[in-house]
Amino acid sequence: SVGECTAIYDKGSAAVLEFTSESKNVATGEVLLRTRTSLFCRGEGGWGGDRGPSEKIQFPDRTPDQQVSYTTREDQALTYRLSGDRNPLHSDPSFSAMGGFEKPILHGLCTYGFTGRGLLNALCDGDAGRFKSMNARFSKPVIPGDTLTVSMWVDGSEALFRTTNQDGDVVIDQGVFRFE
C-alpha cells in the first residue's frame, strides 16, 4: 500500500486532511483497492485556504427501501483497540472529557464497519464480491452501547444511506454505496 496526503482544506473552525492510498498485489502489480480518508482536525482551520468540496446528497422524500439495526456493545471500543488504534479518546474517560465528550467514544472506523456490514447484508446478501464501494461522512460520535440503524434508498446498483443512533441522531451521513 502506498499512501499520500492529497489535500488540506480550511473549514474555518477546523482543517480537513485528505489521504489517498492504493494497495497492489506485489507479485502482479494488480490494484486491489483504493481508499480515501479524511481527517477532521478541530481548531486547526482559519488560515484562509481552499474550503474544499461540499457535495450535498439529496435523499428521497420517502421511507427507506431497507433498514437494518445493530447494537454496539458497552465494551466495543475496548475490544476494537485490538485493531491497533490505542487512542485514549476511546478508553480513558478523563482524556475523552478533554476532547469535550462525556465518556469515551467509539472508533469512527468501527462505526463505519457496522454500517458497511449493514449494507453488505441487506443489499449484497452477505456476498463480499458484490460490495464495490462505500463513501460517507461522519457527523456525530457514537457511544459504545448505542444502537445504530442503517437506512438505505436503493436505485439499481447504487444506494444512498445514512446511519442514526437510537435517538435518531445522524452519525454517518451523505452515504453512497455501489454494489452488484
C-alpha positions as CSV (number, residue, x, y, z in Angstrom):
1,S,0.0,0.0,0.0
2,V,1.2,3.4,-0.9
3,G,-0.5,6.5,0.5
4,E,-0.1,10.2,0.3
5,C,-1.7,13.4,1.6
6,T,-3.7,14.6,-1.4
7,A,-5.4,17.7,0.1
8,I,-5.7,20.0,3.0
9,Y,-8.8,22.1,3.4
10,D,-9.7,25.1,5.6
11,K,-13.2,24.7,7.0
12,G,-12.9,27.8,9.2
13,S,-13.1,26.3,12.6
14,A,-11.3,23.1,11.5
15,A,-8.9,21.7,8.9
16,V,-9.7,18.6,6.8
17,L,-6.7,16.5,5.7
18,E,-7.4,14.1,2.8
19,F,-5.3,11.0,2.3
20,T,-5.4,8.6,-0.6
21,S,-3.9,5.1,-0.6
22,E,-3.6,2.4,-3.3
23,S,-3.0,-1.2,-2.4
24,K,-1.5,-3.5,-5.0
25,N,-0.7,-7.2,-5.3
26,V,3.1,-7.2,-5.1
27,A,3.5,-10.2,-7.4
28,T,1.3,-9.0,-10.2
29,G,1.0,-5.2,-9.7
30,E,-2.8,-5.5,-9.8
31,V,-4.6,-2.8,-7.9
32,L,-6.6,-4.5,-5.2
33,L,-8.2,-1.4,-3.6
34,R,-8.1,2.3,-3.3
35,T,-9.1,4.2,-0.2
36,R,-9.7,7.9,0.5
37,T,-9.7,9.0,4.1
38,S,-10.4,12.5,5.6
39,L,-9.3,13.6,9.0
40,F,-11.3,16.4,10.6
41,C,-9.0,18.4,12.9
42,R,-10.9,20.7,15.2
43,G,-9.4,24.1,15.9
44,E,-6.9,23.9,13.1
45,G,-8.6,26.0,10.4
46,G,-8.9,29.7,9.7
47,W,-5.8,30.3,7.6
48,G,-7.9,31.3,4.5
49,G,-7.2,28.2,2.4
50,D,-9.5,26.4,0.0
51,R,-12.6,25.1,1.7
52,G,-12.7,22.0,-0.5
53,P,-15.7,20.2,-1.9
54,S,-19.0,20.3,-0.1
55,E,-21.3,18.0,-2.0
56,K,-24.7,17.6,-0.5
57,I,-26.7,14.4,-1.4
58,Q,-30.5,14.9,-1.7
59,F,-32.1,11.9,0.0
60,P,-35.5,10.8,-1.4
61,D,-38.6,12.1,0.4
62,R,-39.9,8.6,1.2
63,T,-39.3,5.8,3.6
64,P,-36.1,3.9,3.2
65,D,-36.2,0.8,1.0
66,Q,-34.2,-1.1,3.6
67,Q,-33.2,-0.6,7.2
68,V,-31.1,-2.7,9.5
69,S,-30.1,-2.1,13.1
70,Y,-27.2,-3.3,15.3
71,T,-26.5,-2.6,18.9
72,T,-22.8,-1.9,19.8
73,R,-21.5,-3.5,23.0
74,E,-20.6,-1.4,26.0
75,D,-17.0,-2.8,25.7
76,Q,-17.0,-2.3,21.9
77,A,-14.3,0.4,21.9
78,L,-12.0,-1.6,24.3
79,T,-12.3,-4.7,22.1
80,Y,-11.8,-2.5,18.9
81,R,-8.4,-1.3,20.4
82,L,-7.1,-4.8,19.5
83,S,-7.1,-3.5,15.8
84,G,-4.1,-1.3,16.9
85,D,-5.9,2.0,17.5
86,R,-4.9,2.8,21.0
87,N,-6.1,6.4,21.1
88,P,-7.2,7.1,24.7
89,L,-10.2,9.0,23.4
90,H,-11.8,5.6,23.1
91,S,-10.9,4.2,26.5
92,D,-10.0,6.9,29.1
93,P,-12.9,9.0,30.5
94,S,-10.6,11.8,31.6
95,F,-8.9,12.1,28.2
96,S,-12.3,11.9,26.5
97,A,-13.5,14.8,28.7
98,M,-10.6,16.9,27.5
99,G,-12.0,16.4,24.0
100,G,-15.4,17.6,25.1
101,F,-17.0,14.1,25.4
102,E,-18.9,12.9,28.4
103,K,-17.5,9.4,28.0
104,P,-15.1,7.6,25.6
105,I,-16.5,7.4,22.1
106,L,-16.4,4.5,19.6
107,H,-13.8,4.5,16.9
108,G,-15.1,6.0,13.7
109,L,-13.8,3.1,11.7
110,C,-15.8,0.7,13.9
111,T,-18.9,2.7,13.3
112,Y,-18.1,2.7,9.6
113,G,-17.7,-1.1,9.8
114,F,-21.1,-1.6,11.4
115,T,-22.6,0.5,8.6
116,G,-20.7,-1.5,5.9
117,R,-21.9,-4.7,7.5
118,G,-25.5,-3.5,7.3
119,L,-25.1,-2.6,3.6
120,L,-23.4,-5.9,2.8
121,N,-26.0,-8.0,4.5
122,A,-29.1,-6.0,3.3
123,L,-28.1,-5.3,-0.3
124,C,-25.5,-8.0,-1.2
125,D,-26.9,-10.9,0.7
126,G,-23.6,-11.1,2.6
127,D,-21.6,-11.7,-0.6
128,A,-18.4,-9.5,-0.3
129,G,-17.8,-9.9,-4.1
130,R,-20.8,-7.8,-4.8
131,F,-19.6,-5.0,-2.5
132,K,-18.0,-2.4,-4.8
133,S,-17.6,0.9,-2.8
134,M,-19.0,3.0,0.0
135,N,-18.4,6.7,0.7
136,A,-19.9,8.7,3.6
137,R,-19.3,11.5,6.1
138,F,-19.1,11.1,9.9
139,S,-21.4,13.6,11.5
140,K,-21.6,12.7,15.2
141,P,-19.7,10.4,17.6
142,V,-21.1,7.1,18.7
143,I,-21.0,5.9,22.3
144,P,-20.3,2.2,23.0
145,G,-23.7,0.6,23.7
146,D,-25.6,2.8,21.1
147,T,-27.9,1.1,18.6
148,L,-27.1,2.0,15.0
149,T,-29.7,1.9,12.3
150,V,-28.6,2.0,8.6
151,S,-31.3,3.4,6.3
152,M,-30.9,2.7,2.6
153,W,-32.6,4.2,-0.5
154,V,-31.9,1.9,-3.5
155,D,-31.7,2.8,-7.1
156,G,-30.4,-0.1,-9.2
157,S,-26.9,-0.9,-8.2
158,E,-26.5,2.2,-6.1
159,A,-27.9,3.1,-2.7
160,L,-27.9,6.3,-0.7
161,F,-27.6,5.6,3.0
162,R,-27.3,7.2,6.4
163,T,-26.8,5.8,9.9
164,T,-28.6,7.0,13.0
165,N,-28.4,6.2,16.7
166,Q,-31.2,5.2,19.0
167,D,-32.2,8.8,19.5
168,G,-32.5,9.5,15.8
169,D,-29.3,11.5,15.6
170,V,-27.4,11.0,12.3
171,V,-24.0,9.7,13.0
172,I,-23.0,8.8,9.4
173,D,-24.4,11.0,6.6
174,Q,-24.1,11.6,2.8
175,G,-23.6,7.9,2.1
176,V,-23.3,6.4,-1.4
177,F,-23.0,2.6,-1.7
178,R,-22.3,0.8,-5.0
179,F,-22.9,-2.9,-5.4
180,E,-23.6,-5.6,-7.9
